[in-house]
Amino acid sequence: MTYQVTVIGGGPSGLMAAIAAAEQGVKTLLIDKGKKLGTKLAISGGGRCNVTNRLPEEEVIKHIPGNGKFLYSPFSVFNNYDIIDFFEGLGVALKEEDHGRMFPVSNKAKDVVQALLNRLDELNVEVRKSTPVEAIHYGENDHQIILKNNEKITTRAVVLAVGGKAVPHTGSTGDGYAWAKKAGHTITTLFPTEVPLTSKDPLIKQKTLQGLSLRDVDVSVLNKKGKRIVTHRMDMLFTHFGLSGPAILRCSQYVVKEFMKGHRPVTIEIDALPDNNESELYQYLQGLVKDHPRKAFRNVVKGIVPERLLEHLLNLIEVDQEDKSANMPNQKLQSMVQYLKHFTVNIHDSQPIEKAFVTGGGVSIKEIVPNTMQSKLMNGLYFCGEILDIHGYTGGYNITSAMVTGRVAGMHAAWESMG
């Protein structure tokens, strides 16, 4: 069979690429090895599908710390606001939630996936599911895709939208890197991002705080000199293996990059009361002690932080059940303040890339034309989505990057295939 554009991969970037190509009127094929298209979309945003983010372009790019600046060019063709218009045009009403995150009003990811599938149908895109690709042979004027069943497909342009290595049960198992290398592309080091972190600290091993979540705390990653690399204020969670939750996921890539430099363990510092500085806290504790000299110190400070964390801190500074406020030495109050503002956990590893939400690293963006997503090394070859060395925080940023690069890749692949 012969096609003008063949898209490999039916995730957010591949679906957008196939739709964009077919809208230019070219004969388009979409191949996916899975039984269903859009599996990652269907589970994103906890099954509600965080379609994109409404923040201004500058902000969106700031939330894509892994080469986000590359996206300025594709964004000039199709951006996050265009994604919103695109879905509303397909009849999927969207609503905005905290931090600019956009969800379908129905709260159902499957409505988003279905709208994309309906659009593929309308445009007569040929879709082949459960169709693994064995190899790609690149040619001067067209390329050959060899399927696992030995069938050969000839195509003018190929769009690789096969994802990275994160969340492999959705089909992202890293197949595309070999095909990219064969075309001469560099694959930068792959690493997990947006990933839970593991610790061997006694606190974690003994499950002292397991299941405790802290709300709106400052979580920082420290370098080996104890300087802050990055700080995120969000919620976090102590788990049986280490740390997780939004703030930890955001910090995780910085921890993994420290590991890659050979620094291990890496210290995570938690500021449980980010709105108060140390001297304010110290004065506050002194005031409490003065006002309630006869009460047990434990009861006086109740509620300052969640109970299990408080218990743990009081044990660390060796305050007994009965210790009266009047007998609290200033030095213990100072230690208490230190722990509230600088509670540390040593991170020894991250969960593996398969447990990560997003793959760091991938096809080097230096080898891609930014405003067309075309390979600089091979005619008729385009890349989009997570196979690229671009990664963002969770919150609709990775899907935005995937859909934008997919749209641009599909459109330009179609134009080149007509040439």
ZITA-V125681 format. One record per residue. N is the residue number from 1. RES is the residue in one small letter. OMEGA is omega as a letter, one per 20 degrees, with the letter a starting at -180 (999 if undefined). Layout:
# ZITA-V125681
n=N res=RES omega=OMEGA
n=N res=RES omega=OMEGA
This chain:
# ZITA-V125681
n=1 res=m omega=r
n=2 res=t omega=r
n=3 res=y omega=r
n=4 res=q omega=r
n=5 res=v omega=r
n=6 res=t omega=r
n=7 res=v omega=r
n=8 res=i omega=a
n=9 res=g omega=a
n=10 res=g omega=r
n=11 res=g omega=a
n=12 res=p omega=a
n=13 res=s omega=a
n=14 res=g omega=r
n=15 res=l omega=r
n=16 res=m omega=a
n=17 res=a omega=a
n=18 res=a omega=r
n=19 res=i omega=a
n=20 res=a omega=a
n=21 res=a omega=a
n=22 res=a omega=r
n=23 res=e omega=r
n=24 res=q omega=r
n=25 res=g omega=r
n=26 res=v omega=a
n=27 res=k omega=a
n=28 res=t omega=r
n=29 res=l omega=r
n=30 res=l omega=a
n=31 res=i omega=r
n=32 res=d omega=a
n=33 res=k omega=a
n=34 res=g omega=r
n=35 res=k omega=a
n=36 res=k omega=r
n=37 res=l omega=r
n=38 res=g omega=a
n=39 res=t omega=a
n=40 res=k omega=r
n=41 res=l omega=a
n=42 res=a omega=a
n=43 res=i omega=a
n=44 res=s omega=r
n=45 res=g omega=r
n=46 res=g omega=r
n=47 res=g omega=r
n=48 res=r omega=r
n=49 res=c omega=r
n=50 res=n omega=a
n=51 res=v omega=r
n=52 res=t omega=r
n=53 res=n omega=a
n=54 res=r omega=a
n=55 res=l omega=r
n=56 res=p omega=a
n=57 res=e omega=r
n=58 res=e omega=a
n=59 res=e omega=a
n=60 res=v omega=a
n=61 res=i omega=r
n=62 res=k omega=a
n=63 res=h omega=r
n=64 res=i omega=a
n=65 res=p omega=r
n=66 res=g omega=r
n=67 res=n omega=r
n=68 res=g omega=a
n=69 res=k omega=r
n=70 res=f omega=a
n=71 res=l omega=r
n=72 res=y omega=a
n=73 res=s omega=r
n=74 res=p omega=r
n=75 res=f omega=a
n=76 res=s omega=r
n=77 res=v omega=a
n=78 res=f omega=a
n=79 res=n omega=a
n=80 res=n omega=r
n=81 res=y omega=r
n=82 res=d omega=r
n=83 res=i omega=a
n=84 res=i omega=r
n=85 res=d omega=a
n=86 res=f omega=a
n=87 res=f omega=r
n=88 res=e omega=r
n=89 res=g omega=r
n=90 res=l omega=r
n=91 res=g omega=r
n=92 res=v omega=r
n=93 res=a omega=a
n=94 res=l omega=r
n=95 res=k omega=a
n=96 res=e omega=r
n=97 res=e omega=a
n=98 res=d omega=r
n=99 res=h omega=r
n=100 res=g omega=a
n=101 res=r omega=a
n=102 res=m omega=r
n=103 res=f omega=r
n=104 res=p omega=r
n=105 res=v omega=a
n=106 res=s omega=a
n=107 res=n omega=a
n=108 res=k omega=r
n=109 res=a omega=a
n=110 res=k omega=r
n=111 res=d omega=r
n=112 res=v omega=a
n=113 res=v omega=a
n=114 res=q omega=r
n=115 res=a omega=r
n=116 res=l omega=r
n=117 res=l omega=r
n=118 res=n omega=a
n=119 res=r omega=r
n=120 res=l omega=r
n=121 res=d omega=a
n=122 res=e omega=a
n=123 res=l omega=a
n=124 res=n omega=r
n=125 res=v omega=r
n=126 res=e omega=a
n=127 res=v omega=r
n=128 res=r omega=r
n=129 res=k omega=a
n=130 res=s omega=a
n=131 res=t omega=r
n=132 res=p omega=r
n=133 res=v omega=a
n=134 res=e omega=a
n=135 res=a omega=r
n=136 res=i omega=r
n=137 res=h omega=a
n=138 res=y omega=r
n=139 res=g omega=a
n=140 res=e omega=a
n=141 res=n omega=r
n=142 res=d omega=a
n=143 res=h omega=r
n=144 res=q omega=r
n=145 res=i omega=r
n=146 res=i omega=r
n=147 res=l omega=r
n=148 res=k omega=a
n=149 res=n omega=r
n=150 res=n omega=r
n=151 res=e omega=a
n=152 res=k omega=r
n=153 res=i omega=r
n=154 res=t omega=a
n=155 res=t omega=r
n=156 res=r omega=a
n=157 res=a omega=r
n=158 res=v omega=r
n=159 res=v omega=r
n=160 res=l omega=a
n=161 res=a omega=a
n=162 res=v omega=r
n=163 res=g omega=a
n=164 res=g omega=r
n=165 res=k omega=a
n=166 res=a omega=r
n=167 res=v omega=a
n=168 res=p omega=a
n=169 res=h omega=r
n=170 res=t omega=r
n=171 res=g omega=r
n=172 res=s omega=a
n=173 res=t omega=r
n=174 res=g omega=a
n=175 res=d omega=a
n=176 res=g omega=a
n=177 res=y omega=a
n=178 res=a omega=a
n=179 res=w omega=r
n=180 res=a omega=r
n=181 res=k omega=a
n=182 res=k omega=r
n=183 res=a omega=r
n=184 res=g omega=a
n=185 res=h omega=r
n=186 res=t omega=r
n=187 res=i omega=r
n=188 res=t omega=a
n=189 res=t omega=r
n=190 res=l omega=r
n=191 res=f omega=a
n=192 res=p omega=r
n=193 res=t omega=a
n=194 res=e omega=a
n=195 res=v omega=r
n=196 res=p omega=a
n=197 res=l omega=a
n=198 res=t omega=a
n=199 res=s omega=r
n=200 res=k omega=r
n=201 res=d omega=r
n=202 res=p omega=r
n=203 res=l omega=a
n=204 res=i omega=a
n=205 res=k omega=a
n=206 res=q omega=r
n=207 res=k omega=a
n=208 res=t omega=a
n=209 res=l omega=a
n=210 res=q omega=r
n=211 res=g omega=a
n=212 res=l omega=r
n=213 res=s omega=r
n=214 res=l omega=a
n=215 res=r omega=r
n=216 res=d omega=r
n=217 res=v omega=r
n=218 res=d omega=r
n=219 res=v omega=a
n=220 res=s omega=r
n=221 res=v omega=a
n=222 res=l omega=r
n=223 res=n omega=a
n=224 res=k omega=r
n=225 res=k omega=r
n=226 res=g omega=r
n=227 res=k omega=a
n=228 res=r omega=r
n=229 res=i omega=a
n=230 res=v omega=r
n=231 res=t omega=r
n=232 res=h omega=r
n=233 res=r omega=r
n=234 res=m omega=r
n=235 res=d omega=r
n=236 res=m omega=a
n=237 res=l omega=r
n=238 res=f omega=a
n=239 res=t omega=a
n=240 res=h omega=a
n=241 res=f omega=a
n=242 res=g omega=a
n=243 res=l omega=r
n=244 res=s omega=a
n=245 res=g omega=a
n=246 res=p omega=a
n=247 res=a omega=a
n=248 res=i omega=r
n=249 res=l omega=a
n=250 res=r omega=a
n=251 res=c omega=a
n=252 res=s omega=a
n=253 res=q omega=a
n=254 res=y omega=r
n=255 res=v omega=a
n=256 res=v omega=r
n=257 res=k omega=r
n=258 res=e omega=r
n=259 res=f omega=a
n=260 res=m omega=r
n=261 res=k omega=r
n=262 res=g omega=r
n=263 res=h omega=a
n=264 res=r omega=i
n=265 res=p omega=r
n=266 res=v omega=a
n=267 res=t omega=r
n=268 res=i omega=r
n=269 res=e omega=a
n=270 res=i omega=r
n=271 res=d omega=a
n=272 res=a omega=a
n=273 res=l omega=a
n=274 res=p omega=a
n=275 res=d omega=r
n=276 res=n omega=r
n=277 res=n omega=a
n=278 res=e omega=a
n=279 res=s omega=r
n=280 res=e omega=a
n=281 res=l omega=a
n=282 res=y omega=r
n=283 res=q omega=r
n=284 res=y omega=r
n=285 res=l omega=r
n=286 res=q omega=r
n=287 res=g omega=r
n=288 res=l omega=a
n=289 res=v omega=r
n=290 res=k omega=a
n=291 res=d omega=a
n=292 res=h omega=a
n=293 res=p omega=a
n=294 res=r omega=a
n=295 res=k omega=r
n=296 res=a omega=a
n=297 res=f omega=r
n=298 res=r omega=a
n=299 res=n omega=a
n=300 res=v omega=a
n=301 res=v omega=a
n=302 res=k omega=r
n=303 res=g omega=a
n=304 res=i omega=r
n=305 res=v omega=a
n=306 res=p omega=a
n=307 res=e omega=a
n=308 res=r omega=r
n=309 res=l omega=r
n=310 res=l omega=r
n=311 res=e omega=a
n=312 res=h omega=a
n=313 res=l omega=r
n=314 res=l omega=r
n=315 res=n omega=a
n=316 res=l omega=a
n=317 res=i omega=r
n=318 res=e omega=r
n=319 res=v omega=a
n=320 res=d omega=r
n=321 res=q omega=a
n=322 res=e omega=a
n=323 res=d omega=a
n=324 res=k omega=r
n=325 res=s omega=a
n=326 res=a omega=a
n=327 res=n omega=a
n=328 res=m omega=r
n=329 res=p omega=r
n=330 res=n omega=a
n=331 res=q omega=r
n=332 res=k omega=r
n=333 res=l omega=r
n=334 res=q omega=r
n=335 res=s omega=a
n=336 res=m omega=r
n=337 res=v omega=r
n=338 res=q omega=a
n=339 res=y omega=a
n=340 res=l omega=a
n=341 res=k omega=a
n=342 res=h omega=r
n=343 res=f omega=a
n=344 res=t omega=r
n=345 res=v omega=r
n=346 res=n omega=a
n=347 res=i omega=a
n=348 res=h omega=a
n=349 res=d omega=r
n=350 res=s omega=r
n=351 res=q omega=a
n=352 res=p omega=a
n=353 res=i omega=r
n=354 res=e omega=a
n=355 res=k omega=a
n=356 res=a omega=r
n=357 res=f omega=a
n=358 res=v omega=r
n=359 res=t omega=r
n=360 res=g omega=a
n=361 res=g omega=a
n=362 res=g omega=a
n=363 res=v omega=a
n=364 res=s omega=a
n=365 res=i omega=r
n=366 res=k omega=a
n=367 res=e omega=a
n=368 res=i omega=r
n=369 res=v omega=a
n=370 res=p omega=a
n=371 res=n omega=r
n=372 res=t omega=a
n=373 res=m omega=r
n=374 res=q omega=r
n=375 res=s omega=r
n=376 res=k omega=a
n=377 res=l omega=a
n=378 res=m omega=r
n=379 res=n omega=r
n=380 res=g omega=r
n=381 res=l omega=a
n=382 res=y omega=r
n=383 res=f omega=r
n=384 res=c omega=r
n=385 res=g omega=a
n=386 res=e omega=r
n=387 res=i omega=r
n=388 res=l omega=r
n=389 res=d omega=r
n=390 res=i omega=r
n=391 res=h omega=a
n=392 res=g omega=r
n=393 res=y omega=r
n=394 res=t omega=a
n=395 res=g omega=r
n=396 res=g omega=a
n=397 res=y omega=r
n=398 res=n omega=r
n=399 res=i omega=r
n=400 res=t omega=r
n=401 res=s omega=a
n=402 res=a omega=a
n=403 res=m omega=a
n=404 res=v omega=a
n=405 res=t omega=r
n=406 res=g omega=r
n=407 res=r omega=a
n=408 res=v omega=a
n=409 res=a omega=a
n=410 res=g omega=a
n=411 res=m omega=a
n=412 res=h omega=r
n=413 res=a omega=r
n=414 res=a omega=a
n=415 res=w omega=a
n=416 res=e omega=a
n=417 res=s omega=r
n=418 res=m omega=a
n=419 res=g omega=999
